[in-house]
């Protein structure tokens, strides 16, 4: 475990299953000089009541039509503390575009994360990720195949990670922090 408030401008807390969200989290945290930690690695001694003025950025992929359980658990445990901080949020999903036949898409997926937060985030973003069919565990493979069957498309996989897309998100956060 690590003390996420030590020697940083803020905190970036993320959940990641196959690495896309972690890549974005590292890029954002590095650009802002934020500490970075996986949601499931936080203990009570590392977050609650510490440096409440420091902003927090939360990042999660969407799997099975929901935010990863690790992020949900973190948000449930730390809602009171998060309500006292400036919060930013981002999701990483298959596509940042709306997929009407699936009632899915980037903005819909972002809504799923925002609905779990104790207050409206100051800045948000949707980033495109990757899904390599051969990398999926059996449980995720079954879910993905069912999803694609439901929308009538072939599950081919994709890699749409573009780390350069974090720049506008980082700039918005920097502007908010300058005003504080």
C-alpha positions in Angstrom: 0.0 0.0 0.0 1.1 3.6 -0.6 0.3 7.0 0.8 -1.3 8.6 -2.2 -1.2 12.1 -0.7 2.5 12.2 -0.2 4.4 14.6 -2.4 1.9 15.1 -5.2 -0.5 17.7 -6.6 -3.4 15.3 -6.4 -4.5 11.7 -6.7 -5.5 9.6 -9.7 -7.3 6.4 -8.6 -8.2 3.9 -11.3 -9.4 0.4 -11.9 -8.2 -1.6 -15.0 -8.8 -5.0 -16.2 -6.6 -5.4 -19.4 -4.4 -2.3 -19.2 -6.0 0.4 -21.3 -7.3 2.4 -18.4 -3.9 2.0 -16.6 -2.2 3.5 -19.7 -4.4 6.5 -19.7 -4.1 6.9 -15.9 -0.3 6.9 -16.1 -0.3 9.5 -18.8 -2.7 11.8 -17.0 -1.0 11.4 -13.6 2.4 12.0 -15.1 1.3 15.2 -16.9 -0.3 16.6 -13.7 2.3 15.2 -11.2 -0.5 13.3 -9.4 0.1 10.2 -7.4 -1.5 7.1 -9.0 -2.9 4.0 -7.4 -5.3 1.2 -8.2 -8.6 1.5 -6.4 -8.3 -1.9 -4.8 -4.9 -1.0 -3.3 -6.2 1.8 -1.1 -6.6 1.3 2.6 -8.2 3.6 5.1 -4.8 5.0 6.3 -4.1 6.2 2.8 -7.0 8.3 1.8 -9.7 9.2 4.2 -9.4 12.7 5.8 -5.9 13.3 4.3 -5.2 16.5 2.3 -8.8 17.1 1.6 -7.9 20.0 -0.6 -6.1 17.8 -3.1 -8.1 16.9 -6.2 -8.9 13.3 -7.2 -9.3 11.9 -10.7 -11.1 8.6 -11.1 -10.8 6.3 -14.0 -12.5 3.1 -14.9 -13.2 0.9 -17.9 -16.8 -0.3 -18.6 -17.3 -4.1 -18.6 -20.5 -5.9 -18.6 -22.4 -2.7 -18.9 -21.0 -1.4 -15.6 -18.0 0.2 -13.8 -15.5 -2.4 -12.5 -16.3 -3.7 -9.0 -13.0 -2.4 -7.7 -14.0 1.2 -8.5 -17.5 0.7 -7.2 -16.1 -0.6 -3.9 -13.8 2.4 -3.7 -16.5 4.9 -4.4 -18.8 3.3 -1.8 -16.1 3.4 0.8 -14.8 6.9 0.2 -18.0 8.9 -0.9 -17.8 11.2 2.2 -14.2 12.1 1.5 -14.7 12.5 -2.2 -17.5 14.9 -1.6 -15.0 17.3 -0.1 -12.6 17.3 -3.1 -12.5 18.5 -6.6 -13.2 15.4 -8.6 -12.5 14.5 -12.3 -13.6 11.3 -14.0 -12.9 9.4 -17.1 -14.0 6.1 -18.6 -12.3 3.9 -21.1 -14.5 1.9 -23.4 -14.7 0.2 -26.7 -15.9 3.3 -28.5 -16.4 6.9 -27.6 -19.3 7.0 -30.1 -22.9 6.1 -29.4 -23.9 2.6 -30.4 -27.7 2.9 -30.7 -28.4 -0.8 -31.2 -26.7 -1.6 -27.9 -27.8 1.4 -25.9 -24.1 1.9 -25.2 -21.4 4.4 -26.0 -18.9 6.7 -24.4 -21.3 9.3 -23.0 -23.6 6.6 -21.7 -20.7 4.8 -20.1 -19.5 8.0 -18.5 -22.9 8.5 -17.0 -22.5 5.1 -15.3 -19.4 6.3 -13.5 -20.8 9.7 -12.7 -23.9 8.2 -11.2 -21.7 6.6 -8.5 -20.0 9.8 -7.5 -21.2 11.9 -4.5 -21.1 15.0 -6.5 -20.8 16.1 -10.2 -17.2 15.9 -11.4 -15.5 19.1 -12.4 -14.1 17.6 -15.6 -14.9 14.4 -17.5 -13.6 12.5 -20.5 -14.2 9.4 -22.5 -11.3 7.6 -24.0 -11.3 4.7 -26.5 -9.6 1.5 -25.3 -8.7 -1.9 -26.6 -10.2 -5.3 -26.6 -8.1 -8.2 -27.9 -10.3 -11.3 -28.0 -7.4 -13.6 -27.3 -6.5 -11.7 -24.1 -10.0 -12.0 -22.5 -10.6 -14.3 -19.6 -13.4 -16.8 -20.1 -16.0 -14.8 -18.1 -15.3 -11.6 -20.2 -15.2 -13.6 -23.4 -18.8 -14.9 -22.7 -20.0 -11.4 -21.9 -18.4 -9.8 -25.0 -19.7 -12.5 -27.3 -23.2 -12.1 -25.9 -23.0 -8.3 -26.3 -21.9 -8.6 -30.0 -24.6 -11.2 -30.7 -27.2 -8.9 -29.2 -26.2 -6.0 -31.5 -25.7 -8.3 -34.5 -22.0 -7.6 -35.1 -18.9 -9.7 -35.3 -16.6 -9.6 -32.2 -13.4 -8.8 -34.0 -11.6 -6.9 -31.2 -9.9 -3.5 -31.6 -7.1 -1.3 -30.4 -8.2 2.4 -30.3 -5.9 3.5 -27.5 -4.7 7.0 -28.3 -2.8 8.6 -25.4 -2.5 11.9 -27.2 -6.3 12.4 -26.4 -5.5 13.1 -22.7 -4.1 16.5 -23.4 -7.5 18.4 -23.5 -8.5 16.6 -20.3 -5.3 17.5 -18.6 -5.6 21.1 -19.7 -9.1 21.4 -18.2 -7.8 20.1 -14.9 -4.9 22.5 -14.9 -7.3 25.4 -15.6 -9.5 24.4 -12.7 -6.5 24.0 -10.3 -5.1 27.4 -11.3 -8.4 29.0 -10.2 -8.4 27.3 -6.8 
